[in-house]
């Protein structure tokens, strides 16, 4: 009698993936100096998630069927005639044909939303969790075996984290979620990205994140640190409760739009911020704020940030009137800068010493 039992096989570490790449290179006497500095090669290896089948597709794309074009690949690499984004797209297409990811994502959109949500939010799950999939449910353990995700067990805890290799995430995004082209291309960055591209990417990421929360009917009232996982900064800022309602992205036609909204259409606007406005601006706009009070506000905010009208009135009870209440806003307020102390003078001297700029790599 024989019985079948699933065996937990570890994924390949990045070190193992690099060693395989090095084996291909050394078989044609290609040194590390040729391929190791190419960041896009590292990213391709990373984005397979260590899945052997995904690595097979990647190496086939790089070196041809049966790996007969190894020499040509490294020659083209030195000539800089390879197009990394094309390679990435081709590998993603091969993975999709093998795993039918697009078809699955179209038929199970809400389930894919849930998986991506748990991945991005770094939510600890039980391996026995049942996720809603339309009128039915799917078990996490079953999804790991059949549906393109990795359950990473947490040490010392009976919990798992959902990992989705970025090749799979790229395909999910193309089908299940509404993103701009900048967001889709951000999975695999390339050399012609500008600072503006990154700003659009950040806006897209935040917007899509909020969309998932809304579509899945999750709790929208979240602390900033729970929305932006891994964020660092002041506890007061990180613990702010924000109601994340759905948003839309608009691109400004001007780099510095008019901030004095009261100048538009003759309507008064709540655009005075005691944390940002100069004393002269406050005294010119409000009868209740005399010159000495305006200067006092400016001095006070050097030691204290006003986060509400109540906090402001604790310092300036004489300004607790409707004119101020109706026309003052308290956000955004200046960011908190974390203090940094050097442990010794030697460390500080080393840090401040001039550095030789690294040689630029053209990808």
CORTAZI-V228989 format. One line per field, one symbol per residue. psi: psi as a letter, one per 40 degrees, with the letter a starting at -180 (. if undefined). Layout:
BEGIN
psi=???
END
This chain:
BEGIN
psi=hiihhhhhhiihidddddddddddddeffhidddddehddddddddeeeehdddddddddddeihefefdddddddddefeigdddddddddddddddefddddddefddddddddddddefhhiidehhhhgbeaihhddddddeffihhhhhheifiiihhhidddddddddddihiiddddeddgiidehidddddddddddddddddddddefihehiiddddgheiiahddddehhhhgiiiihihieidgihdgeeeheeiiigehheediidddddddhdehiddddddddddedeihheidddddddgdeegiddddeehiehiihihhhihhhdidddddddeihihhihhhh.
END
